Amino acid sequence: MIPWQQVGRTPLPGGGQLELWRRDLAGRPSEFSLRIVEPNHPTIELMNSRQHGSEEALAELAANALGRPAASALVGGLGMGFTLRAALDRLPVGARVTVAELLPQVVEWNREHLAELAGRPLDDPRVRVFVGDVADEIRRRQAAYDLILLDTDNGPEGTSRDENEQLYSAAGLERARAALTPGGVLAIWSAFDSPTFSKRLQRAGFEVRHERPRAHGKRGARHTVWLARRP
């Protein structure tokens, strides 16, 4: 068994720690793991660098659902950079991409430890980094984004922060709809399916469908991506 080594940690709002772990595999790229650690609770792995197919699918499916070149996009949650990279690969040269990341340490980890995993997406001149809550970025924008891609916690049914629950509430979804351009697409990643959340999207005025991409190519767990279009 190849041992893991902790390479970083940062406190989470409301308690607990987000930790970055690494292990070096012979003849293969290093493997990284993002984990939430709370006293008296099981450790939760938020993301692993070997399983990112559904995070990339989030951007790919959203771009396809939009049906036109996206001039502007908002990515909520930097993670290891895979969703941001997939969005950049599908956006034109002149597009603007804002990535909102609540924890400044995650941005630093992406520059220091994780940059090569997704081809150094933060170095792309189209990218603006907003260190703060993606809900705040959404709240102050009106008809600003063709695409909004949300990958926070483990999705609407797996939030670790009360603020993220508000992001997926009826009021939060209405604000996201207002931040989209007409015909724009809100895409949401989740570890879990939720018919209740699908109905909430519909009540917020979206045209809704969802896909079930796998975590790793044709293998791994199936995750959920909601595609919600502003009419």
N, C-alpha and C positions, 0 to 999 in steps of 0.2 A: 504494500500500500504506500503510495507516494504521499508524503505529509503535506498538509496545507500550512501556509504561513500568512499570518495577518499582516497586511501592509498599510492599513489605514482604518480609522474609525472616526465617527463624528456623532455628536448627540442629535437626537430627533426631537422636534417640537412635541411637547407632551410627555416625554420620557422615552427611555430606551436608547439604543445605539444602532446606527447603520455602520456595518463593517465591510471592508473590502479584503478578500482573501485571494491568495494566489498559490498555485502549485506548478512546478516546472516538470514537464513531461519529456522524457528522452525522445529526441528526434521529432518532436511536435511543438507547436506554439504553446506558450504557457496558458493555463486555464485560470479564469478569474470567476469569483463568486461574490455577489452582493447579498448581504444577509441582515435581517433585522433581529436584534438581540434585546430581549427585555427580561428583567428579573422575574423568576417564577413562571415563565412562559417558554414553550418550545421555540427554538430558533427557526426563523422563516427565511428560506432562500428566495429573494426577490427575482434574481436573474443569474444565469450562468452563461459564460461566454461561448460554451459549446452548443447552446440551444437558443437560437435567436431568430428562427425562421418566421415565427408568427409576428415578432416585432417588425421585421422587414415587410411582411405581408400587410401590416397596418398601413404603411405608406403606399405600397404598390396598389392595393385594393382601392384606397381613397383616390389616388391619382386616376385610376381607370374609371371610377364612378363619377368623377368630376366631368370627364368627357371633353375637356378643353385644357390647354396649357395653363398651369397655375402661376399667376404672377406673384402671389404672396401665400405664405404658409406659416402656421404656428404649431410648434411641436411642444407639447406639455410633458415634461419628464425627459431628462437627458439619458439616464441609465448608463449604458456602455457605448452609446452613440450609434447603435445599429438602425434605429428608426430614423434618426436624423440623416445618416448616410443614405438610406434607401430613398428618403424624400429628395435629397440633393441629386441623386442619380436620375430622378424623374422630372426635375424642374428645369426650365430653360435658363440660359446664361444670365438673363437679366432679372431673375426672380429674387424676392426677398424672403428670407427664412428667419424667423425668431424662434429660438429655443429657450423655454422657460424652465429653470431648474431651481427648486427651493433651497437646496443646500450648496453653499459655495464650495464645500470640500469635494462634492461630486464633480464639479467643473474642474477642480484642480486634479483629481484622480484621472479624469479623461485626458488632461494634457500631459500628466506625468507617467501614468502607468498603462492607460487603456487606449492611447491614441492610435496605435497601429492596428488594433482589432478591427476597426471600421474605416480604416484609411484616412485618419486624421480629419474628421469632418469639421472640427472647430476651426481649422485653418482655412476653410473655404471662405472667400471674401463675401459671399452672399449671406453669411450667417451673422446674426446679432444674438448675443447671449444676454438674457434677462435673468438675473439672479433674484428670484422671488417667486411668489405663488402665481401659477398660471391663471388662477381665477381672477387675480388682480389685472393681469394683462387683458383678459377677455372682457372684464367689466368696463375698461376705459376705451374700448374700441367699438366702432359702429361700422358695419359693412366693410371691414378692413381685410379680411382673409378669405381666400378661395378655399383653403383647406385648414382645418384644425384637427390635429392628431393628438389624442390624449392617451398616455400610457403612464398612469400614476398608480402607485401601490399595486394591488392585484386586480384592479378594476372596480366597477361600481359596487360589487358585493364583497369586496375584499379590502376595504380602506382601513388604514391604520391611524388616520387623522380625521377629526371631526370636520376640518376645513375641506377635506377631499369629499366627504359625504355631501357637503353643500354644493360642491362642483357638479355632482351628479343628481342634485335635487331638481324638482320642477323649475324653481327659480333659476338655478344655475344653468339648466339646459336652455331656458328662454334667453338668458344672457348670451350663451354660445350661439344661438340662432341669430341674435341681433348682430353679433360680431362677424358673421359670415356675409359674403357678397351673395346676391341672388343666384341661386343654383349651386352655391357653395356646399361643401361636404364636411360634416363633423364625423370623424372616425374615432372609435373608442376601443381600446384593447382591454380584454378581461381574461383572467384565468378561468372564469366560470360563466356559463350561460345564465340568462335571467329573463324569462318571459315578462316578468313584472317591469323590468327596466325597458324592454322593447315597447311596452304600452306607454310608459312614461315619455319616451321619445316621441311617440305618435301624438300624445296629448300636447306636447310642446310645439307641435306644428311641423314636424319633420316627416318626410317620406323615408321609410325605414326598411332595411333588410340587413341580414347578418350572415357572416361566413364563419367557417370553422377550420382555420389553418392549423397545421401541426407545428410543434415547437422546433422540430429539426427535420427539414426536408419532408420525406414521406413517412417519417417515424416520429415517435415521441407523442406526448399528450396533445390533445386538441384544445386549442384556445378559442375564444370568441372575439370577432371583430364586428362591431356595429357600424354600419354605413348609413348616416342620417343626412339626407339632402334638404337644404332649405329651398322650398319651391320658388 
